[in-house]
């Protein structure tokens, strides 16, 4: 029987490497060190982390859940388990803000297993033109072809709004939930979403990122999605109807790609009785060689910066990592306060409704700000 129980998300990228790693032999044991259960992507995005921590020793989480986790006091900090030098090495080796995204209250709450952010996805065989680089070019392609789909379901309408705002305002940083987007930038981001939604294929409107990428790979209706969380699994050269991934659009050439960080971290619940065997295993997952070889070999998406630049890894996976490196490196950390996860879902639903009902930009973006303020200071 496995010594530990973990929960991750139900996709080859989320589960295969963890399950394969858990079967490695430790101290002569034959059974897996960790039994990994899975939950749907929607559960990963919104299920209360306190509930997961009451049932599992290890929880694969996204950084916006950090504030919720601290409020419910359900995690052990990494500083309780690993020494400062070890954590410093992991931080230095990790791409972009993936490790720092789990830092709150002067401690770290998850090991950065996987790196991802919103990037551009293309069916090169359908695009029949140069890949657009600016948001204005994306809108022009949408209006010309009707083949530009937005990731619109679940929290992703709001996350797309944030990413566009991030491209428009390069100083934007919402990680500590103390500020909001300026009125001018909010209105402009909303207007971009409105124009793109007007020509987006209706058949994609209810698909989560995995469903949308599956749809792109299987149909000829979508040639481009300008913002979608990158999944390396769709970019392998041997894949039928391969999807290529590229840096997210910019406001003007030479600007920063706007993108909101995703990826996953392994958090350790309060119920977990950490021993040397588990510590060794978790640190092995973070080793550069593991990240460069084992993780990609088992459908994973590493968080190690050097792995993203490795020639062999890029050759195997259709240059996915090189082509999206800059976007991941500069991706923005989301708000993480307790209450953000609920706000994220409600804000996305409101955006969909507002755009469908043609609510004016001033009114819609003012309401979004009120929703955000209320999520920080509930009545």
Secondary structure, DSSP 8 states (H G I E B T S, - for coil): --SEEEEEESSHHHHHHHHHHHTS-STT--S-SEEEEEE-HHHHHHS-HHHHHHH-SEEEE-GGGHHHHHHHT-EE-GGGTS-HHHHHHHHHHB-TTTTGGGEETTEE--EEEE--BEEEEE-HHHH-S----BHHHHHHHHHHHS-B----TTTHHHHHHHHHHHHH-TT---TTSS----HHHHHHHHHHHHHHHHHS-GGGTT--HHHHHHHHHH-SS-SEEEEEE--GGG--TTSTT--EEE---BSSTTS----BB--EEEEEETT----HHHHHHHHHHHSHHIIIIIHHHTT--B-BHHHHT-HHHHHHTTTHHHHHHHHHHH-B----STTHHHHHHHHHHHHHHHHHTT--HHHHHHHHHHHHHHHHS--
